[in-house]
Amino acid sequence: MAARWIELVTGPLEDKKRWRRYQARKDQLPSSYRTAIDAVERYLLHAGAVVRGDVLVGMLEDLADLVEQSAADGTPIRDVVGDDPVEFADTFLANYSAGQWVDKERKRLSDAIDRAAGEEAGTREPEDRA
């Protein structure tokens, strides 16, 4: 009972456990890869506006998978992110748009326009053509 109440206030406890595991994975990376993942993570958290915890943690776990594999293979960071790290991060983020707050606003806008178009079509007086 208490766990459900806590989760209502703070979010799912499993997401928090996943977050801690992700942080532990980052701590195991070589320093240059850790610096890179920290920078990309910061950008994703600020620019991404992902509000669903499960989507956010999943995105970061996928980032950790990519960086861990690159470190294991000895792939240089620049080969992973390319010449434009912002483009890399934006492209990476585009795969996780379902969790962004803007989705709610996009739906709200579309619904409002649909209602307006329906009201407009239903209240129009036929033009008098004589």
N, C-alpha and C positions, 0 to 999 in steps of 0.2 A: 504494500500500500504506500509506504513512504517513498519507495523508489519511483513509483508512477508520479507522485506529486513532485518529486525533485526533477524528474524528466520533463514535466510540464513547464517548470520554471527555467531549467537550464538546458534542455534539449536531451536527446538520447545519450545515455551513458556509453553505449557502444561507440558512438562517434568520438567521444572523448578518449576512449581506449585506443581507437585507431589513430587519433591525433598524436597520442603519446608514443605509439609504435613508430609513426612517421618521424617524429622528432628524434627518436633513438636511431633510426636508420640514417638520418642526416648526420648525426654525431659520428658515425662510423666511416663516413666518406673522407678521402684525402682532403686536405685543407683547400686546395684550389677548387675542387668540385663542390665542397661545402659552401665556399664563398659564392660560387655561381648559383647554386640552388637557393641559397638565402636571398640573393638578389632577384631571381626570377619569382620566387615565392612572394617577396614583398610587392613586386609589381602586380602579380596576379591578385593578391589580396586587396590592393588599392584600386586597380583598374577594373577588376573583374566584377565586383559587386555581386558575388555569389552569396546568396543568403541561405541556401539549403545546406545544412551541415554535411549531409551524406554526399552531396555532389562536390562540395569543397574538399572534403577529406579524400574522396575518390580521385579528384583531379591531382591533389598533391601526392597521393600514393603513386599515381601514374608518372608524375614528374620524377619521383624518387626512383622508380623502376628504370626510367630512361637514363638518369644520371648515374645510378649504380652500374648499369650495364656498360655505359660509356667508360666509367672508371675502371671496371674489370677488363675491358677490351683495350684500355690505354688510349681511347679516342680523345683527342684534345677538345677542351671546352668549345673553342671557336668552331671546330668542325660540327659540334652538336647544335649550337645556336646560330651559326652563320655570321655574316658580317653585320647584321642588324638584329641585335637581341630583342628589341621592341617588336619587330615583325615576328620573330620566333614566338615570343610570349603571347602576342595577340592571336596568332594562328593556333597556338596550343590552347588558349582560352576559348577560342571559337568552338572547340569540340565539347565545351561544357556550358553552353548557353542556357540549358534547361534550368539551371539553378540560379540564374541572375534575377535580381529584383525587377529589372526592366521588362521581363516577360509578363509580369502581372500588369504593368502599365500598358504594354502593347495590346494585351487582351482587353483591358479596360477601354482603350481607345477604339479598337475594332468593334467592340460591343456597342459603344456609344454611337459610332457612325452607323452601324446596322440599325439601331433603334431610330436614329434620326431619319435615315432613309426610309424606314418602314412608316414612321409617322408622316413623313412628307408625302409618300405615295398614298397613304390612307386618307389624308385630309385635303388633298388637292381637289379643287373644284374643276369640273370639266370646263374647258374653254368654250365660250359661246362663239360659234362660227356661223355667221349668217351670210 
